[in-house]
Amino acid sequence: MAHDEDLLLALLNSAPVVDGEPTDTLTGDAGRDMADRFDGTGSAAELDDLRRMRDVLHDVVRGDDGAVSRLDALLAGATRVPQTTATGIHWQLRAPADRMLAVRAAEAWSDVTGQLPGRLRPCANDECNLFLIDHSRPGTAKWCSMATCGNRMKVRAHSQRKRAAVSA
């Protein structure tokens, strides 16, 4: 699952806010590189499907109940087929080549939410568009990165406390 968990986070975090502006890294060479890193085709159709899946998963993780039906539509035609071996039954995911990465990302979302309930979440910085999977023991991680959003939010909170103390 770790490889597909990496795929899930790469997909969810492929629309970062940079200098206050939303960006999309699922275009051009960057998008093809990401697809290649996770054994995708890198085709225009695959990148389009990945963008649609990313947008739906953003909404699902943020609690938009209407996004579940959109997710269901994106998964139409994907199947799991049993493959019997001497060591047991292994389930093989099947989908058209250009849709496989998006389907795998959705499957990873399902695995993470089932195995780590409540641990996949958006960054607590409202100005950030990144997500995290909290593997910490207490499960209290808030930010995509302590070095960026965590420090920024702590500095902001400190400044607000100082202003409140001065004006009181």
Secondary structure, DSSP 8 states (H G I E B T S, - for coil): -HHHHHHHHHHHTSS-EETTEE---SSHHHHHHHHHHTT----HHHHHHHHHHHHHHHHHHTT-TTHHHHHHHHTTT-EEEEEEETTEEEEEEE--GGGHHHHHHHHHHHHHHHHSTT-EEE-S-TT---EEE--SSS----SS-IIIIIHHHHHHHHHHHHHHHHH-
